[in-house]
Amino acid sequence: MNKALLKLLRNFFLSLGIMGSAVVIGILFDASKLGISAHQNILALGSAFCFAVATLGRLGWAEQTWGGETLLEHLDYWIFYLMYWIGMYLATISII
């Protein structure tokens, strides 16, 4: 298989797993009454804010290397996924 295709599939399933875990944890926390107790609109706004910060924080980042192996690139990667995870978690509990 092509390396690019394998990387694409790996990233797709990683994203699917991370977002799925946020949904599952949101549902479990809501069922056990451990979730955040805030108004639905505040949770939805927090979710949109996390998605926007994560997405806009990565647009046009000029400091990337060809290999993508620097510490800052790894940190950027994990912050991106963390912000998306929090956004999905907030979206889940705002809907439930």
N, C-alpha and C positions, 0 to 999 in steps of 0.2 A: 504494500500500500504506500501511497505517496506520504511523505513526511508532513506536508502541509495539511493534508486531509486528516491524518492522525491527530495533529495538534488541534485542528478545528473540532473534531469529535471529542477529544479530551476536554477542551474548554467548554463545549456545550454540556457535557454530562457533569462536569464540575459545577457549572452554574446551576444546572437543574437540581443537583444535590444540595447545594448551598441554599437556594431559594426554597426548595422543598423542606429543608430542615427548619427554616424560619417559620414556614406555615405550620408544620407539625408542632413545633414548640409553642407557637402562638395559640394553637388550638388546645394543647395540653395545659398551658398556663391558664387559659380562660376556663377550662373545665374544672381545674382545681382551685379557681378563684385567686390565683397568684399573679394575674396579669396587672397591667397598669390601669389604675382607676382614674380615667380622665374622660372628658367629653369626646364623643366620636369625631367631631370636627377638628379638635386639637390633635388627635392621633393621626387623622388623615393628612393634616397640614405637616406634621412632623415627618410622615412617610414621604410626602412629596419633596420636602426639604432635603431629606437624606438622599433621595434619588437624584435631585438636581445637583447637590454638592458633589456627589460621586461622579456623575456624568460630566459636569462642567470642569471638574478638577482634572480630568484626563484629556480634555480636548486640546489639541495643539501643543502638547508638551514637547518642547524642543530639546530637552536634555536627555533624550533616549539614546542608548548605544545600539549598535547593530545586533549584538547578542542579547541585550536585555538582562544582563547578569549583575549589575551593580546593586549595592545595598539600597540605594534610594529607589531604584526601579522595583525591587522586591517589596519595599515598604509601600510604595505607591500601589502596587498590585493588591496587597493585603488590606490597605485602607479602603481601596475601591470596593472590594468584596465585603468588607465589614460594613461600610455605609449602605451597600445594597441589602445586606442581611438585615440590618436594623430597619431600613425602609420597608422591606417585605414583612418583617415582624409587626411593625406598627400598622401597616395596611391590613394585615390579617386580623389583628385585635380591634381595629376600627370597624371592620365589617361584621365581626361576630357579635 
